[in-house]
Amino acid sequence: MRYPGRPGLPPAVAVLVGRGEIGKDDVILDVGCGTGTDCITLAKWGFRKVVGIDPDSGAIRVARGRATRLGLSRRVRFLIGGPEDLPPDLTPARVDVALHTLVANNLRDEAPAHYRALARAMKPKGVLIVSARTYLDEQNRRPGSVRPFRGMARYFDLTPSVTTHLAESPDYYPGHAPVAVWFGRPRRSR
């Protein structure tokens, strides 16, 4: 499956980068990276340890090719799979920041194992940034009104959800797609 590139990093990530809360040497994991758009953007901005992971081998092949053509292979690497497939150099407790953009909507029965593996890979003070599509009637609701997806709250201490819009390709939805955003830290008892 091929994924059209998004117009840029999710706004929540861009804010943390702009405020300097994500350091150039932090290990950043992009779960469900697709063709690597966000990973490549971060590597171009000077982040040195960016890892993208996606179960779609075709998307990963495209991402690796893009990184190679741009001379970013030393800063960014791409892996096939999900958080439960991370290599030993990334787990346990090696990831500073995990991006989880538009992935939660696709998880079903595997969601608890997915979030458990992701929490295990993260440093105790690591930050999870989740952006997930919501229903149209949930857009712009008060903070905390959209409940976390299955498994998220079990393995992460989460902020209340905030709903907003994330610009998307017209191939998905015309104009904008409503999303909910959460920030989280791994729970101590994982």
N, C-alpha and C positions, 0 to 999 in steps of 0.2 A: 504494500500500500504506500502510495506517495502522499506526503503531507505538504500542502502549500505553506510557505513561510508566513509567519505572523509579521505584523508591521514593526515589531520591536519587543524588547523585554516587557514583561508585565509591569505595570506602574508601581506595584509594591516593591518589586526588586529594584527598579530604577531609583526609587526614593532611598532605599538602604545604601545603594552604591553611591548616590549623590551625597549622602550624609557621612560617608566613610565608615559605615557600620559593617561593611563587608571588605576585608583587607585583601590586598593583592596576593598574599601568600595563603589565604584561606583555601581549604579544599572545598570546592563547590561541586555538588552533584546535581545534575539535571535529570530527574526521573521522567521517562517518557519524552526524551529529547527529540524524537522524530529525526529530521534531517540536520539537526544541530544548530539551528538559527541562533538560539539564545547562548549556547556554549561558544560559538564562534564570535558573537558580539562581545562576550565577556573577555575572551582571549585577545581580541583586537584592542580592547580597552586596557590591556596589560595584566589581567589576572593570569597567574602562572600555573594554577592547579585546578583545571576545569575538567570534569568527567561527565559525559553524557551516556545514558543507558536507555535502551529501548528494545522491546522484543522483536521489532521488525528489522530483520537482517538487511532488507533492501534499503530502508531508510538509513541504517547505520553505514552501509557501503557508500551512500551519497554523502553523508556527513563526513566520513573519513576522507573522501575525495576532495570535498570542499576545504577541509582543514589543510590537506597537503598542498593544494593549489595556492592557498593563501599563506603558506609558510608558517602555519600555526601548530603543527604536529607536536612540538615540544611543550606547548602550553595546554593543549586540549587532547583528550583521548576519548574514544567512543567504544562502548561495550554492548554486546547483544544480551538482552535479558531484562530482569527486573531487580529490585533491591535484594531479593533472596539469592541472586546469582553474582553478587559483588565478590571480587577477588580478595584474598587475605590482606593486601596492602590498604584496603579501604574499610575493613571491618576487623574487629570491633572498634567503635569510637574513634574514627578517623575523619569524619566529615564535619565541617564547620557549618555549611549552609546547604540545605536541600531545597531545590525548586521542584514543585509538584504542580505543573501548569496543565490544566485540562486533562488530567489523568484519572482523578477520583471517579468521574462519571462512567468510566469504562470498567471499573473493578466490580466484581460480583462476589462469588464465594471465596475468592482468594484474597479479599481485602484485609482481613485480620493478619494473615501471614505476611502480606505485602508491607503493612505498616509496622509490624513487629520487626521485620528485617531492616526496614528503613531506620527505625528508632535505634536498633542495635548498631548500625553503621555510624550513627551520629555521636559527636562529642556531647558530654553532659550539658554544656551550655550552647550547643548548636542550635541553629534556627531553621525551622521548616516553614516554607512559604507555600501555601496552597491556594490556587485559584481554580474554582470549579464552576462549570455552567450551572445556572439555576433556571427555574421556570420563569416565564415572563411575569407572572403574578408575584414573584418574590423580589423583583428588581426594586431597588431603592427603599427597601423596608428598613425598619429601625435595626441598629446593631444587635446582633445576637439572635435574630428571629429565624435565621436559616440554621438548621441543625447540622452538626458535622456528619460526614459520611461514615458509614459503618467501619469500625476499627480505628478511626482517627483518634477519638477521645480516649480510647483504651490505652494507647501507647504514647500519646502526646498531651501535654498541658497546652490548651489552645486559648487564644483570645476569642472574644465573641466575634461572630462572623460580621463582615461588612459587605453589603451588596453594592455593586457598581456595574459599569459597562466596560468591556474590553473590546477594542476594535478587532474585528475578525475579517477574514476574507469573505467576499460575497458568495463564495462557493458553499460556505456554512450557513450563514444567516445574512440577510441584507443589513448593511450598516454595522450594528453592534450586537454583541451577544451579552446578556446579563450574566454576571459572575458573582460568586461569593468568595471572599478572601479571608483566610485565617493565617495567623502566625502561631507557631507552636515550638515547644522545647520537649525533648524526649523526657518521658516520665522516669523517675529514678528506679522504680521497680518495673523492669522490662522483662 
